[in-house]
Amino acid sequence: MSKKPTPRREAENEAKAVLRAVRVSPRKLDLVAATIRGKKASSAVNELTFSKKRIAIDVKKALNSAIANAENNHNLDVDRLIVAEASVGKGLVMKRFQTRGRGRSAGIIKPFAHLTIVVRERAEAEDK
């Protein structure tokens, strides 16, 4: 006897991609994620392509993955996708130290973050 498969957490018109353990602070990652929330998927990709933030490259990869999941796994129309959710969570924190003058040391915190992107297909009525 095997376990029953877990039901899908997203709605039928949604697809998601998760980017875990990104080497950036959650605060900085949330600034980039906020720029794409609620936008059409195509304009969100354009926004990330021309962003000057370093982490925008990784966010763009995650967004393209969510779009590909919607198209290939859930048979959704790519032209009608919007970024329904772009949430950022805290990951682990590496703690290091740096030697300073007079025999002292100072702590350095190297945070990681998690990013979850959910794309949703708009209804036909919303397009018009």
KASULTA-V110947 format. One record per pair of residues at least 6 apart in sequence whose ideal C-beta (glycine too) atoms are under 7 Angstrom apart, sorted by sequence separation. I is the first residue (numbers start at 0). GAP is how many residues later the second one is. D is the distance in Angstrom with one decimal. If there is no record, write none. Layout:
BEGIN
i = <I & I>
gap = <GAP & GAP>
d = <D & D>
END
This chain:
BEGIN
i = <9 & 69 & 98 & 99 & 21 & 70 & 97 & 35 & 38 & 47 & 69 & 96 & 97 & 96 & 96 & 97 & 35 & 47 & 48 & 66 & 69 & 96 & 34 & 35 & 47 & 94 & 95 & 66 & 94 & 95 & 44 & 47 & 92 & 93 & 92 & 44 & 92 & 31 & 43 & 44 & 90 & 91 & 31 & 90 & 90 & 31 & 89 & 90 & 31 & 88 & 87 & 88 & 28 & 32 & 40 & 27 & 31 & 35 & 87 & 86 & 23 & 84 & 85 & 21 & 84 & 82 & 83 & 83 & 21 & 82 & 83 & 81 & 80 & 81 & 18 & 43 & 80 & 40 & 80 & 81 & 40 & 79 & 39 & 40 & 79 & 18 & 38 & 37 & 38 & 76 & 16 & 37 & 75 & 36 & 35 & 79 & 16 & 16 & 36 & 69 & 15 & 35 & 14 & 65 & 16 & 66 & 32 & 61 & 65 & 14 & 62 & 14 & 32 & 61 & 58 & 14 & 29 & 14 & 28 & 14 & 25 & 12 & 25 & 25 & 13 & 20 & 40 & 32 & 28 & 25 & 24 & 28 & 25 & 24 & 22 & 23 & 21 & 20 & 21 & 21 & 19 & 18 & 17 & 18 & 17 & 15 & 16 & 15 & 15 & 13 & 14 & 13 & 13 & 12 & 9 & 12>
gap = <6 & 6 & 6 & 6 & 7 & 7 & 7 & 8 & 8 & 8 & 8 & 8 & 8 & 9 & 10 & 10 & 11 & 11 & 11 & 11 & 11 & 11 & 12 & 12 & 12 & 12 & 12 & 14 & 14 & 14 & 15 & 15 & 16 & 16 & 17 & 18 & 18 & 19 & 19 & 19 & 20 & 20 & 21 & 21 & 22 & 23 & 23 & 23 & 24 & 24 & 25 & 25 & 26 & 26 & 26 & 27 & 27 & 27 & 27 & 29 & 31 & 31 & 31 & 33 & 33 & 34 & 34 & 35 & 36 & 36 & 36 & 37 & 38 & 38 & 39 & 39 & 39 & 40 & 40 & 40 & 41 & 41 & 42 & 42 & 42 & 43 & 43 & 44 & 44 & 44 & 45 & 45 & 45 & 46 & 47 & 47 & 48 & 49 & 49 & 49 & 50 & 50 & 51 & 51 & 52 & 52 & 53 & 53 & 53 & 54 & 54 & 55 & 55 & 55 & 56 & 58 & 58 & 59 & 59 & 61 & 62 & 63 & 63 & 64 & 70 & 70 & 78 & 82 & 84 & 85 & 86 & 86 & 87 & 88 & 89 & 89 & 90 & 91 & 91 & 93 & 94 & 95 & 96 & 96 & 98 & 100 & 100 & 101 & 102 & 104 & 104 & 105 & 106 & 107 & 108 & 108>
d = <5.9 & 4.1 & 5.3 & 5.2 & 6.4 & 5.3 & 6.6 & 3.9 & 7.0 & 4.7 & 6.9 & 4.6 & 5.4 & 6.7 & 5.6 & 5.5 & 6.0 & 5.7 & 6.6 & 6.1 & 5.9 & 6.4 & 5.7 & 6.6 & 4.0 & 6.4 & 4.5 & 6.3 & 6.1 & 6.3 & 6.4 & 6.6 & 5.7 & 4.1 & 6.9 & 6.2 & 5.0 & 6.7 & 6.1 & 6.9 & 7.0 & 5.2 & 5.2 & 3.3 & 5.2 & 5.5 & 6.5 & 5.3 & 5.3 & 6.7 & 5.7 & 4.2 & 5.7 & 6.6 & 5.5 & 6.4 & 5.2 & 6.9 & 5.7 & 4.9 & 4.8 & 7.0 & 5.2 & 6.9 & 4.0 & 6.6 & 4.8 & 6.3 & 5.8 & 5.9 & 3.9 & 6.8 & 4.6 & 5.7 & 6.4 & 5.1 & 7.0 & 4.0 & 5.8 & 5.9 & 6.5 & 5.2 & 5.6 & 6.2 & 4.8 & 4.1 & 6.8 & 6.8 & 5.6 & 6.0 & 5.1 & 6.5 & 4.4 & 5.9 & 5.1 & 6.5 & 4.0 & 3.7 & 5.0 & 5.4 & 5.9 & 5.7 & 5.8 & 4.6 & 5.9 & 6.2 & 4.0 & 5.7 & 4.8 & 4.3 & 5.6 & 3.6 & 5.4 & 5.3 & 6.5 & 6.6 & 4.4 & 5.0 & 4.9 & 6.4 & 5.1 & 6.5 & 6.8 & 5.2 & 6.6 & 5.5 & 5.7 & 6.5 & 4.7 & 6.7 & 4.6 & 6.2 & 4.1 & 6.6 & 5.9 & 5.7 & 6.4 & 5.1 & 5.1 & 6.2 & 5.0 & 7.0 & 7.0 & 4.2 & 5.1 & 6.3 & 5.2 & 6.4 & 4.4 & 5.6 & 5.6 & 6.9 & 4.9 & 5.8 & 6.6 & 4.4>
END
